[in-house]
């Protein structure tokens, strides 16, 4: 997951940021400078993870169906927003980067750390707190459903 995200972000930098005038910015869509377009791109990826993580924490243990509907609506709004910021190709590439960032961050910041806590508890002979498994399952399920749009 980490290597895939890093290689994808590296390609995003090489192709879309280094060639922003050609591949990222369409003056007919939004006439911005290269640094502003890149800042919007990076900022949206970071903000996307923060918003997603906050919503998931708030909704944990509540309605999974409502959470999925909310997240789907967010993806639709983000897709619409990207088409009003970047070139057509860059817009949908960014939607893939947006979802891939969420997926990798889920693994790096939630799933693996929670697994380490559970394993450490088991090794120490303690009963693991089930909340760590519930949180990791939620994020793992989301990663499963987000795989297809990323491809």
N, C-alpha and C positions, 0 to 999 in steps of 0.2 A: 504494500500500500504506500509506504513512504517513498520508495524508489519510483513508483509510477507517478505519484504526485510531483516529486522533484523533477523528473524528466519532462513531464507535461508543463510545469511552470517554466522550466528552462526553455523549452520550445516556444512558449508564449512570449517570453522575454526576447528571444532571438528573432522570431518572425514578426510578432505583433507590436512589441515595444520598440525594437530597433528599426522596424519598418512601419512605424505608426502612420506616417503620411500616406502610405499606400494601402495598408491592410486594416488599420484600426479606425482612422478618422475619415468620415464622409462629410464634407462641408454642407452637403444638401440635407443631411440628417441633423448634425449638430456641429457647428463651426467652433472648435476649441483648439487650443494649442496642444502640442504633443505632451508636455508635462501634465497638463490638466487631464487629458484623456487617460494617461497611465495612472494618475492618482485616482481617478474614478474607477478604473479597472481594479487596482489593488485594494482600494478602499471597499469596493463592493464585495470582494471575496472575503475580506476580514469581517466586515459588517454582517455578511451572510452567516458566517459561522457563529458570531456572537448572538445574533437574533435567533437563529435556529436552536442553539444550546439553551438560551434563556427560555424559549417557548417549551422545549422538551422538559426542562427541569420543572417548570410551572405545571405542565400537564401530566407529569408522571403519576400514575395511579388513578388518573381520571379517565375520561373517555379516549381510548386509542383511536376510535373511528373519527371523533371530532379533531383530534390531533392530526391525523392523516389528511383530513379535508382542509384544515388550516394550512398545513405545509404544502399541499397541492396548490392552493390558492396563491400562496407566496411564490411558488415556482412560476405560476402563470404570470403574476405581476412582474416578477423579475425578468422573465422572457420578454414581456411587452416593454419594460423599461430599457432593456439592452437594445432592442430594435430602435429605440428613440435616442440612443446615445452613440452607437457604433455602426460600422458597415454591417450589411446583412450577415456575412460570413463570421465576422468578429462577434456579432451579437450572440449567435448560437454557439460559437466556440466558448464564449464567456459563460453561457448557461451551463455548458459541460464542465468548465473549470469551477463554477460556483458549486455544483453538486459534487464534483470530485473533491473539492476542498472540504466540504462537509463530511464526506465519507472518510477521508484520510484523518481529519481531525477527530472524528468519532473513534477511530482505531487508536490514534496516538494519545488522545486526552481522556478518553472514557473507557473503552473496552479493555485495552491492555492494562492500564493502571488498576482498574477494578479486578481484573483477573489476578494481578499480583497480590492485591490485598486478600482475596479469597484464598489463594495458594499459601500465602504467609500464615494466615489463620489456621489452615489445615495442618501445615507443617508444625505449628506451635501447639497443636492439639486443641485449638479453640473452635467453637462452632462459628462458621462464617455468617456474617449478617446478610440475610437474603436480599436486602435492598441493592447490594452491588450487582447481584445477578439480574435483578429486574431492570436496573438501569442499563447494563450491558446488553441485555436481550432487546430492549427497546431500540437502542442504537444499531445493533446488529440487524434487526428487522428492517430498519430504515435503510441501512446500507444495501440490503438485499433488494429492496424495491427501487433504490436509486441507481442500481447498476445499469439497467436497460436504457434510461435516458442518457447516461454518460456515454454509452457505446454509440 
